[in-house]
Structure formats: structure tokens, C-alpha cells
Amino acid sequence: MESCPKDLYPYDKAHELQLKEQDELQHMWWGNYGISALIVAIDSYLNGKSAKSEYIKSPIMSKMFEEEYIAEKETEEQDIKKAIEIEKQWMARSINKGLPETII
């Protein structure tokens, strides 16, 4: 089996995207967890036992994904309710026109 560079281009692009995503995740990790640890360490060093800063108590990324999931579910439920309402209106118009009853 022979391949030319044109055949391998999608694989190269996918690899580049994977590396980019990994780099972004590492950057977010340092931004969230690394900075929090650094602030706690500096506060503890400078203020000793009277330090008030706290390290992040729960994972930030899982909260973000959970909030997105909840938002998607709410959007789906709203879409379904709208579709049901439109169907009910259509059924009511059909009955007013004397057409047979529509069963959902």
C-alpha cells in the first residue's frame, strides 16, 4: 500500500489538533490549579498561621462540563415543550375545521 502526502494530510491535521487541545488543557490546568497553589503557598509563607487563602476545593473542569450538560438538557426540554405546544395548537385547529381527532 502506497500513500502520498495528500492521503496523509487528514492524519497530520488530526495530530495537530490533538496537540493543540492538549496544550490548551495544560494551560487551563496551570491557570486554575497552579495559580491557586501558588497563591496559597505565598499567603502561608507571608502570613503564617493567619493566612486566609484556600486551595481550590473541587475540580473546576467537571463543574464546567456539568453546567454545560444541564444547559443542554434544559434546552432540549424547552424544545420538546415547544413542539408539543405547536402540535396541540395544530390539533385544535384541525378539530375546529371538522377534521378527525389527531392522536399523539
C-alpha positions as CSV (number, residue, x, y, z in Angstrom):
1,M,0.0,0.0,0.0
2,E,1.4,3.3,-1.1
3,S,0.5,6.7,0.3
4,C,1.2,10.2,-0.9
5,P,1.3,13.3,1.3
6,K,-2.2,14.2,0.2
7,D,-3.5,11.0,1.7
8,L,-1.8,11.6,5.0
9,Y,-2.9,15.3,5.3
10,P,-6.1,14.5,7.4
11,Y,-4.0,12.4,9.9
12,D,-1.4,15.2,10.2
13,K,-4.2,17.7,10.8
14,A,-5.8,15.5,13.4
15,H,-2.5,15.1,15.2
16,E,-2.0,18.9,15.2
17,L,-5.5,19.4,16.6
18,Q,-4.8,16.8,19.3
19,L,-1.6,18.6,20.3
20,K,-3.3,22.0,20.4
21,E,-6.1,20.6,22.6
22,Q,-3.5,19.0,25.0
23,D,-1.6,22.3,25.1
24,E,-4.9,24.2,25.9
25,L,-5.8,21.7,28.7
26,Q,-2.3,22.1,30.3
27,H,-2.6,25.9,30.1
28,M,-6.0,25.8,31.8
29,W,-4.7,23.4,34.4
30,W,-1.9,25.7,35.4
31,G,-4.3,28.7,35.3
32,N,-6.7,27.0,37.6
33,Y,-4.8,24.8,39.9
34,G,-1.2,26.0,39.7
35,I,-2.1,29.7,40.4
36,S,-4.3,28.6,43.3
37,A,-1.5,26.5,44.8
38,L,1.0,29.4,44.3
39,I,-1.3,31.9,46.0
40,V,-1.9,29.6,48.9
41,A,1.9,29.0,49.3
42,I,2.7,32.7,49.2
43,D,0.0,33.6,51.6
44,S,1.0,30.9,54.0
45,Y,4.7,32.0,53.8
46,L,4.0,35.7,54.3
47,N,1.1,35.4,56.8
48,G,1.9,32.2,58.6
49,K,-1.0,30.8,60.7
50,S,-3.1,33.9,59.9
51,A,-3.2,33.0,56.2
52,K,-6.8,33.0,54.8
53,S,-6.4,31.9,51.2
54,E,-7.6,28.4,50.4
55,Y,-6.8,25.9,47.6
56,I,-9.5,25.1,45.1
57,K,-11.7,22.6,46.9
58,S,-13.4,20.9,43.9
59,P,-12.4,20.3,40.2
60,I,-13.3,23.2,38.0
61,M,-13.5,21.4,34.7
62,S,-16.1,18.9,36.0
63,K,-18.3,21.8,37.2
64,M,-17.9,23.4,33.8
65,F,-18.9,20.2,31.9
66,E,-21.8,19.6,34.3
67,E,-23.2,23.1,33.8
68,E,-23.0,22.6,30.0
69,Y,-24.8,19.3,30.3
70,I,-27.5,20.8,32.4
71,A,-27.9,23.7,30.0
72,E,-28.2,21.3,27.1
73,K,-30.8,19.2,28.9
74,E,-32.9,22.4,29.7
75,T,-32.7,23.4,26.0
76,E,-33.8,20.0,24.9
77,E,-36.7,20.1,27.3
78,Q,-37.8,23.5,26.2
79,D,-37.6,22.4,22.5
80,I,-39.8,19.4,23.3
81,K,-42.3,21.5,25.2
82,K,-42.5,24.0,22.2
83,A,-43.0,21.1,19.8
84,I,-45.8,19.6,21.9
85,E,-47.5,23.0,22.2
86,I,-47.3,23.5,18.5
87,E,-48.8,20.0,18.0
88,K,-51.7,20.8,20.4
89,Q,-52.4,24.1,18.5
90,W,-52.4,22.2,15.3
91,M,-54.8,19.6,16.8
92,A,-57.1,22.3,18.0
93,R,-57.2,24.0,14.5
94,S,-57.9,20.6,12.9
95,I,-60.8,20.0,15.3
96,N,-62.2,23.5,14.5
97,K,-62.1,22.7,10.8
98,G,-64.0,19.5,11.4
99,L,-61.2,17.1,10.7
100,P,-60.8,13.8,12.7
101,E,-59.0,13.9,16.0
102,T,-55.3,13.5,15.9
103,I,-53.8,11.0,18.4
104,I,-50.3,11.7,19.8
